[in-house]
Amino acid sequence: MNWEDEGFLLSKRKFRENENLINVFTPKYGKVSGIVYGALSRKKRNYLQIINKLFLNYSSKNLNKIGYFQTELIEPISPKYFNDKKRTAALLSIGSILNYLLPESQVYQKLYIALNELLKNFDYENWILLYIYWELKIISELGYGFEFKSVNDQNYKIDGENMVTLNIDSIKYKVPLFIINKEIPKNNNNKLIINSLSLTRNIFLNKFFLPNNIIFPKSRILLEKYFT
């Protein structure tokens, strides 16, 4: 089996003396794992950074055995934010969540397009709110999306922090009003961000991580802490 595609690097770990085992997220083939020869060389080590966009040439002689990647850098994304702890934590969180939750070789083109759009707007002032919408997109694409009726169509009880308590699958969640209305708020603050990240974290835990006994990503926990 041989193919070429682009993709984002989700994870890497040393496999043999000079090889890495990597997971990538591609638009045509979904999440795919493979071995990279010479991954510890200076050139490849410099660009094999989480969420960097790569050109991938994949080859495998047997569908039941792990294949090999030839890689080239398309866009260095993570180095742009090495001095930004919040954005770096968000990038690592993206890699970990996708790596844990996406099934192998299943295509999620809408999710890939959404990730592309998020990263294009990562320098935007309210990037963290776009990140939160992207987490909701993951939840939706994996089959647990929630359609919130707008405040004009539903008689919600709104508390003093512009939060609405909703019962979703017999679990109560506090949902920020801007998520229900599907609009970026003109004024945001750390409290709003924490409330939003808490919502998506709790959904992730209840729907994916706890039922499957998966440890929730440390990078995602760290991201939330940066806004406290």
TORDREN-789414 format. One line per 2 residues: number of its first residue (from 1); their letters; for each residue x negated, y negated, z of C-alpha. Coordinates in Angstrom, 3 decimals. Layout:
NUM = A = X Y Z ~ ...
end
This chain:
1 = MN = 0.000 0.000 0.000 ~ -1.414 -3.369 -1.050
3 = WE = 0.035 -6.851 -0.884 ~ -0.829 -10.538 -0.573
5 = DE = 1.001 -13.144 1.486 ~ 0.472 -16.080 3.801
7 = GF = 1.088 -15.840 7.529 ~ 0.539 -17.196 11.024
9 = LL = -1.862 -15.447 13.378 ~ 0.074 -14.255 16.446
11 = SK = -2.557 -12.312 18.368 ~ -6.037 -10.863 18.143
13 = RK = -8.174 -8.520 20.202 ~ -11.524 -6.853 19.769
15 = FR = -11.114 -3.450 18.149 ~ -14.595 -2.201 17.397
17 = EN = -18.056 -3.761 17.576 ~ -17.416 -6.372 14.889
19 = EN = -13.704 -5.954 14.180 ~ -10.473 -7.459 15.460
21 = LI = -7.006 -5.985 15.532 ~ -4.627 -8.815 14.642
23 = NV = -0.888 -9.349 14.374 ~ 0.439 -11.835 11.824
25 = FT = 3.863 -13.213 10.964 ~ 4.515 -13.401 7.224
27 = PK = 7.553 -14.554 5.195 ~ 7.692 -11.459 2.937
29 = YG = 6.697 -8.650 5.312 ~ 7.542 -9.905 8.798
31 = KV = 5.182 -9.049 11.647 ~ 2.300 -6.851 10.513
33 = SG = -0.748 -5.527 12.359 ~ -4.097 -4.745 10.802
35 = IV = -7.859 -4.692 11.251 ~ -10.195 -7.494 10.165
37 = YG = -13.786 -6.512 9.332 ~ -16.462 -8.960 10.471
39 = AL = -13.992 -10.810 12.695 ~ -16.700 -11.734 15.191
41 = SR = -18.847 -13.502 12.606 ~ -19.136 -17.243 13.154
43 = KK = -17.067 -18.112 10.077 ~ -14.122 -15.827 10.815
45 = RN = -14.254 -16.381 14.575 ~ -13.852 -20.114 13.993
47 = YL = -10.639 -19.810 11.993 ~ -9.053 -16.739 13.589
49 = QI = -7.214 -18.942 16.081 ~ -3.651 -18.362 17.243
51 = IN = -1.026 -19.914 14.895 ~ -3.555 -20.883 12.241
53 = KL = -2.060 -20.239 8.808 ~ -3.959 -17.618 6.820
55 = FL = -4.009 -16.135 3.361 ~ -3.755 -12.368 3.804
57 = NY = -4.755 -9.515 1.532 ~ -3.519 -6.266 3.091
59 = SS = -4.469 -2.738 2.110 ~ -3.558 0.633 3.567
61 = KN = -4.091 4.116 2.135 ~ -1.453 5.698 4.352
63 = LN = 1.826 4.198 5.591 ~ 1.344 6.031 8.899
65 = KI = -2.091 4.514 9.528 ~ -3.073 0.965 10.343
67 = GY = -4.307 -1.070 7.404 ~ -6.955 -3.713 6.838
69 = FQ = -6.779 -7.452 6.208 ~ -8.985 -9.691 4.155
71 = TE = -8.353 -13.190 5.457 ~ -8.903 -16.778 4.370
73 = LI = -7.919 -19.977 6.127 ~ -5.030 -21.938 4.600
75 = EP = -4.418 -24.494 7.348 ~ -6.191 -24.977 10.702
77 = IS = -3.284 -25.744 13.021 ~ -4.463 -24.926 16.525
79 = PK = -7.753 -26.952 16.400 ~ -5.717 -30.148 15.938
81 = YF = -4.416 -29.764 19.492 ~ -7.396 -28.392 21.432
83 = ND = -7.370 -31.599 23.527 ~ -3.599 -31.481 24.077
85 = KK = -2.706 -29.001 26.837 ~ 1.051 -29.131 26.247
87 = RT = 0.938 -28.536 22.515 ~ -1.764 -25.872 22.902
89 = AA = 0.392 -24.048 25.455 ~ 3.348 -24.291 23.050
91 = LL = 1.319 -22.775 20.192 ~ 0.138 -19.913 22.394
93 = SI = 3.709 -19.448 23.567 ~ 4.952 -19.229 19.971
95 = GS = 2.366 -16.547 19.207 ~ 3.158 -14.516 22.319
97 = IL = 6.952 -14.665 22.009 ~ 6.926 -13.644 18.346
99 = NY = 4.351 -10.939 18.979 ~ 6.390 -9.441 21.829
101 = LL = 9.849 -9.721 20.305 ~ 9.570 -9.219 16.553
103 = PE = 9.850 -5.628 15.349 ~ 7.116 -4.412 13.029
105 = SQ = 7.589 -5.015 9.283 ~ 11.060 -6.549 9.541
107 = VY = 11.547 -9.724 7.510 ~ 12.774 -12.924 9.205
109 = QK = 12.467 -15.533 6.463 ~ 14.745 -18.062 8.179
111 = LY = 12.660 -17.862 11.328 ~ 9.457 -18.241 9.312
113 = IA = 10.833 -21.329 7.556 ~ 11.926 -22.760 10.910
115 = LN = 8.420 -22.228 12.315 ~ 6.914 -23.963 9.289
117 = EL = 9.202 -26.944 9.848 ~ 8.411 -27.080 13.568
119 = LK = 4.669 -27.147 12.941 ~ 5.033 -29.858 10.282
121 = NF = 6.683 -32.030 12.947 ~ 4.370 -31.111 15.813
123 = DY = 2.973 -34.667 15.954 ~ 6.480 -36.079 16.357
125 = EN = 7.060 -37.860 19.683 ~ 9.908 -35.538 20.676
127 = WI = 8.182 -32.373 19.413 ~ 9.054 -30.454 22.586
129 = LL = 12.784 -30.812 21.865 ~ 12.189 -29.426 18.367
131 = YI = 10.301 -26.573 20.021 ~ 13.324 -25.884 22.249
133 = YW = 15.608 -25.782 19.196 ~ 13.148 -23.323 17.645
135 = EL = 13.364 -21.050 20.700 ~ 17.142 -21.079 20.304
137 = KI = 16.580 -20.150 16.639 ~ 14.568 -17.095 17.713
139 = IS = 17.349 -16.018 20.055 ~ 19.897 -16.454 17.271
141 = EL = 17.870 -14.609 14.619 ~ 17.372 -11.660 16.980
143 = GY = 21.121 -11.304 17.406 ~ 21.928 -13.255 20.554
145 = GF = 22.933 -16.642 19.191 ~ 25.580 -18.724 20.912
147 = EF = 27.921 -21.101 19.134 ~ 28.609 -24.011 21.449
149 = KS = 31.690 -26.078 20.693 ~ 31.048 -29.814 20.750
151 = VN = 32.334 -31.935 23.617 ~ 34.947 -33.325 21.229
153 = DQ = 36.429 -29.841 20.721 ~ 36.103 -28.478 24.242
155 = NY = 36.980 -29.882 27.654 ~ 33.617 -29.299 29.307
157 = KI = 32.832 -30.354 32.862 ~ 29.701 -32.470 32.589
159 = DG = 27.606 -33.033 35.716 ~ 25.520 -36.087 36.596
161 = EN = 22.485 -34.712 34.707 ~ 24.432 -34.233 31.459
163 = MV = 24.505 -30.488 31.995 ~ 27.362 -28.076 31.360
165 = TL = 27.701 -24.745 33.182 ~ 28.792 -22.009 30.772
167 = NI = 29.500 -18.338 31.262 ~ 27.686 -16.424 28.530
169 = DS = 27.983 -12.624 28.566 ~ 29.001 -12.733 32.248
171 = IK = 25.938 -14.811 33.201 ~ 26.163 -18.490 34.139
173 = YK = 23.766 -20.838 32.364 ~ 23.299 -24.578 32.736
175 = VP = 23.176 -25.997 29.218 ~ 21.935 -29.522 28.432
177 = LF = 24.567 -31.553 26.622 ~ 22.317 -32.430 23.674
179 = II = 22.008 -28.713 22.820 ~ 25.782 -28.351 22.711
181 = NK = 26.115 -31.464 20.530 ~ 23.155 -30.369 18.356
183 = EI = 21.500 -33.770 18.364 ~ 18.141 -35.075 19.544
185 = PK = 18.751 -37.395 22.536 ~ 17.540 -40.968 22.161
187 = NN = 16.122 -40.923 25.676 ~ 14.475 -37.838 27.079
189 = NN = 12.508 -37.213 30.243 ~ 10.735 -34.377 31.971
191 = KL = 13.883 -33.365 33.850 ~ 15.779 -32.910 30.592
193 = II = 12.897 -30.931 29.100 ~ 12.607 -28.666 32.157
195 = NS = 16.360 -28.010 32.126 ~ 16.184 -27.087 28.443
197 = LS = 13.127 -24.852 28.814 ~ 14.766 -23.189 31.820
199 = LT = 17.815 -22.378 29.700 ~ 15.854 -20.692 26.921
201 = RN = 13.552 -18.945 29.420 ~ 16.522 -17.449 31.257
203 = IF = 18.102 -16.258 28.004 ~ 14.796 -14.725 26.895
205 = LN = 14.442 -12.948 30.228 ~ 18.016 -11.661 30.404
207 = KF = 18.297 -10.567 26.770 ~ 14.805 -9.362 25.867
209 = FL = 12.053 -9.262 28.468 ~ 13.726 -7.826 31.574
211 = PN = 15.788 -5.110 29.787 ~ 12.655 -3.913 27.966
213 = NI = 10.311 -4.278 30.961 ~ 8.092 -6.778 29.096
215 = IF = 6.029 -9.330 31.015 ~ 7.076 -12.872 30.174
217 = PK = 4.217 -14.777 28.438 ~ 1.948 -16.756 30.780
219 = SR = 1.521 -19.441 28.120 ~ 5.289 -20.050 28.125
221 = IL = 5.321 -20.344 31.931 ~ 2.382 -22.755 31.728
223 = LE = 4.170 -24.885 29.130 ~ 7.100 -25.336 31.488
225 = KY = 4.786 -26.262 34.370 ~ 3.198 -29.048 32.328
227 = FT = 6.527 -30.916 32.408 ~ 7.163 -30.623 36.163
end
